[in-house]
Structures are given as structure tokens and as C-alpha cells.
Amino acid sequence: ELASFGPGEALFGAGPVTAMGDPWGPKISLLNPQASALSSLADGRLALQVAFKPASGARVRADTLRVEYRTAVGWRDITGRVLANANVGAGGLSTAPLSLPEGRHRIRISVMDDRGRVGITELSVKTGN
């Protein structure tokens, strides 16, 4: 069974966290909350702690961080809103709790290294009952 976010759009990936992007690019790892907790955020509050791991010989460029939210018509850049209450550096991202309404949500985090390679991770989040 496929859950959907909108007409004809299947739930992406096999689980709540899906990595993609350049296979030689930086890796983005979700440290907190645990991936299993993303499927049942009862209070709709999501505080993220994410680690960036560069490929051998490269450096992560924190200034290229993008956080996007999936809407019915495409991806919306919410980087500015997230960074207003967050700490970001070459080692990762730590946010204050983000409020999400009840339902299913997709959040995409991407970052580039100094060689132009992009790492992308998508989170599938379910809030409410």
C-alpha cells in the first residue's frame, strides 16, 4: 500500500529518511530525533540535529545549506525560517523545535562540498494521531 501526499504522489523512499544526491558528495545523517520517531510526532514539534560528513579530501560548505518543504505544487525553500532559530556549521545543523500541522510532511535537506558535489536527505514526517 502506498500512502500519498497529494494526487498521484507516492510516499517517497522505503522509510522515514531517504538519502540521495551525488554518491561522492557529503553525507547528511539524522542524529535526532531517531528515524523511527518521525512516523509519529504527536505534538507536531520537530527539533532536528543533523550531521554533515564530507567525502574524503573535501570540505562541507555550510553556506550552501538548503532546507525545503514539499507542498502540493513543488518544493518551497524554508532555509531562512529554519536558520532563524538554528546553529549551522560544516559539521551539521541543530534547530529549535519546528511546528508542523497535523498530517504528513516531507522535508529535504541539502548541502554542497567545496568540489561542487551535493548531498541530499529527505525526511518523511507524520504528525498528530
Secondary structure, DSSP 8 states (H G I E B T S, - for coil): ---EEETTEE--SSSSEEEEE-TTS-EEEEEES-GGGGG-BTT-EE--EEEEE--TT--EEEEEEEEEEEETTEEEE-HHHHHTTEEEETTEEEE--EE--SEEEEEEEEEEETTS-EEEEEEEEEE--
